[in-house]
Amino acid sequence: MAATSTTDEYKKLMTEVRGGTFRPVYILHGEESFFIDRVAEEVERLAVQEHERDFNQTILYARDTDPDQVKDACLRFPMMAERQLVVVRELQAWRIDQVEKLESYLARPTPTTVLVLCYKHKKIDGRKSILKTAQKGGAAVLTSDKVRDEKLPEVLMGFAKNHKRKLGAPEAQLLASHLGSDLGKAVKEVE
């Protein structure tokens, strides 16, 4: 059931982004990095036009930055563009108290900034208030659960359908058993 909700939320976010609607913050967290990578790539590709990226796109790695630098980047104004994009990769490198230092920004994000936080291989503790605060501030939160082995063929058939291809249950089962639980590799084979 969790894989279905993850794929449903993933599809909803992708439709939103491809339609040109961007949230002020995307918190992408969980054990399955495939969905996190795909949403982050799509936001990167579409939020800021290619000729605006030099001045309006900032890619930060958590191990090389701190919460104050992230907030400073988010509070800048875009240069000759509608919005700026700030992406923080590998946020799981921070301790949870460092992540919580972003909470004041997440409560009232800058409307001209799109902030993407990528927190892979584990979930942000749901007992902490940061996710609820972010959602109240307009953030999209994607919890990327690991796809269970028995659900993998179903997920692969869904991706095939989205690419306007047919993949039958026996073929999906064979593909899933041959490639194992690496969703990224399995979806690349379907594509």
N, C-alpha and C positions, 0 to 999 in steps of 0.2 A: 504494500500500500504506500509506503514512504517513497518508493521510486516513482510511482505515478504522480504523487503530489509534487515531487521535484521536477519531473518532466513537464507537468502542467504549468508550474510556476515559470519554468525556463521558457516554454513556448509563449506564455503571456508577456514576459519581459522582452523576448526577441521581437514579438509583433509590435510592441510599444516602441522599441528602439528603431526598428526598420520603418515604422510609420512617422518617425521624426519627433516623437515625444520622449523627452529626457527628464529623468528625476534629478533632483539636486545631489542625491547621494545614492550609490549602489553599494550595499554591503553583501559581498559574495563570500559565503563561508561554508565549510563542511568537508566531509571526507572524500568526496568525488571531485577531483580537480577538473574533470572534463567540462562540466557545466559552468564552473567558475571561469575557466579560460575562454570558453565560447562567448559568454555574455560580455566579458571584459574586452575581447577582441572586437566584437560588434559595436560596443559603445565607442571604443577608440577609433574605429573606422568611420563612424557616422556622426559623432558628436561635434567634431571640429573638421572643417574642410581641409583638404591637403595643403593648400597654399597658406592656411592660417596656423599650421602646426608649429612652426618655428617659434612663434611668440606665445601661443596659447595652449600648448600641450606640455605638461610636466609629468615625467615618469620618475617615481621615487621608489627606492627599495628600502624596506623597513630597517634592515640592518645598517644602512648608511644614513639614516635620518632619524628625527625624533618628532614627537607630536607637535611641538611648537613650529617646526619647519613646515609640517604638513598644513597646519592652520594658516601660517603666513602665505603659503602658496595659494591656498583656497581664497584668501581675502583679497588677493590682487584682482584688478579689473582686466577684462580681456582687451587686447590691443586690436583695434579695427576689426572686431568680430562680435558676433552675438553672444558667444560664451567661450569659456576656457575649460580645459579638461585637465584634471589632476588624478593620476593613477598611482596608488600605493600597492606595490606587489610584495608578496611574502610577509604580510602583516603578522603572521603567526610567529615571527621571530621576536616580536615584542612580548613583554609580560602583560598580563591582562590589565594591570594598573596603568600601564602606558597607553594601551588602547582606550581606556576609560577617560584619559585626558582629552580625547577628541569629542567627548560627549557634549560639551558646551557648544561646540561648532555644529554638531549633528542636530541639536535642538533647534537652531536657527541658522541653517546653511545659507550661503550667499546665492542669490537667484541666478547670477551669471556664471556660476561655476558648477561643473559636473564632477563630483568626487567619486572615484571607484576604489573601494577597499577590497583587496583580494586576500583572504585568510584561508589557506589551504590545509588539507590533511587532518583538520579537526574543527570542531564547532566552537563558536564563541559561547561561553557559558550563558544559557538562557535565564539563569537566576539573576544575572547582572541587569541593570536597568538600561544599558547602552542600546540594545536592540529596540526596546519599546520607545525610548527617547528619539532614536533615529526615525522610526516609523511615524511618530507624531510630527516630526520635522519634514515629512514628505519622502523619506528614503524608501527605496525598494530593497527588501532583504530577501536574498535567495539562500535557503539552507540546502546545500547540495549533498544529499544523502547518497551513500554507496548503493549502487544498484545490486540487489541480491541476485545470485546466480540464476535462480528460477525465473526471475523477471527479465533477465537480459534479452532473451529472444523476442519478447513482447516489445521492449524498448527499441530493439533493432528494426522490427517490422514497422514501428511508428516512424523512425527516421527514414526508412526506405519510402514510406508513403509520403512523407513531407518532401522528398526529392522526386516525387511522381514516378516511383519505381515500385515494382511488386517484389515482395520477398515472402515466400510462403513459410508456414510454421516449421516444416521439416528442415528447410534451408537455414532459417534463423537459428534453430536449435543446433544444427551442425556448425554453423559459424560461431555461435556462442561457446560450444564445447571445444572447438578447435583453438579459439583465441583466448579463452579464459575470461577473467573478470576485468580486463583492461578495456574499459568502455571507449576510450579515445581511439585505440587501435581498431576495435570492432566497428565503430562508426565510420572510420576512414575506409575500411573495407566495403561497407555498405555504399558509401558515397562513390 
